[in-house]
Amino acid sequence: MNNIVYKDIRDFTAAELERLFLSVEWSSGHFPDKLKTAMTNYETVFSAWD
């Protein structure tokens, strides 16, 4: 059984965001630096880790 852990962090690397967004074929994954800036500047970010 997998345990999913929920986190409220915003310190993702550009490489992590690129890998995540491209894994679901979102074109924004081609702009990891912009994604990192956006995630850092959002007030609330929740993520689920498996």
One Martini backbone bead per residue (centre of mass of N, CA, C, O) as a GRO file, in nm:
protein
   50
    1MET     BB    1   0.094   0.038   0.024
    2ASN     BB    2   0.052   0.364  -0.045
    3ASN     BB    3   0.183   0.670   0.076
    4ILE     BB    4   0.040   0.979   0.100
    5VAL     BB    5   0.195   1.299   0.099
    6TYR     BB    6   0.126   1.614   0.230
    7LYS     BB    7   0.228   1.942   0.113
    8ASP     BB    8   0.338   2.303   0.194
    9ILE     BB    9   0.539   2.363  -0.049
   10ARG     BB   10   0.783   2.580  -0.267
   11ASP     BB   11   1.082   2.416  -0.312
   12PHE     BB   12   1.118   2.358  -0.608
   13THR     BB   13   1.261   2.243  -0.876
   14ALA     BB   14   1.285   2.281  -1.206
   15ALA     BB   15   1.317   1.977  -1.267
   16GLU     BB   16   1.067   1.876  -1.114
   17LEU     BB   17   0.859   2.044  -1.273
   18GLU     BB   18   0.925   1.945  -1.551
   19ARG     BB   19   0.868   1.644  -1.503
   20LEU     BB   20   0.575   1.673  -1.413
   21PHE     BB   21   0.447   1.835  -1.652
   22LEU     BB   22   0.548   1.636  -1.880
   23SER     BB   23   0.407   1.371  -1.770
   24VAL     BB   24   0.114   1.534  -1.855
   25GLU     BB   25   0.154   1.716  -2.115
   26TRP     BB   26   0.244   2.004  -2.027
   27SER     BB   27   0.373   2.281  -2.181
   28SER     BB   28   0.492   2.428  -1.925
   29GLY     BB   29   0.739   2.223  -1.897
   30HIS     BB   30   0.922   2.406  -2.102
   31PHE     BB   31   0.924   2.626  -1.833
   32PRO     BB   32   1.079   2.583  -1.545
   33ASP     BB   33   1.153   2.871  -1.447
   34LYS     BB   34   0.863   2.981  -1.445
   35LEU     BB   35   0.748   2.771  -1.252
   36LYS     BB   36   0.927   2.836  -1.012
   37THR     BB   37   0.834   3.125  -0.979
   38ALA     BB   38   0.536   3.067  -0.940
   39MET     BB   39   0.556   2.874  -0.692
   40THR     BB   40   0.702   3.081  -0.509
   41ASN     BB   41   0.461   3.315  -0.538
   42TYR     BB   42   0.260   3.153  -0.424
   43GLU     BB   43   0.077   3.133  -0.138
   44THR     BB   44  -0.059   2.845  -0.225
   45VAL     BB   45   0.080   2.506  -0.189
   46PHE     BB   46  -0.009   2.179  -0.289
   47SER     BB   47   0.116   1.839  -0.236
   48ALA     BB   48   0.162   1.502  -0.369
   49TRP     BB   49   0.332   1.215  -0.229
   50ASP     BB   50   0.472   0.877  -0.335
   0.00000   0.00000   0.00000
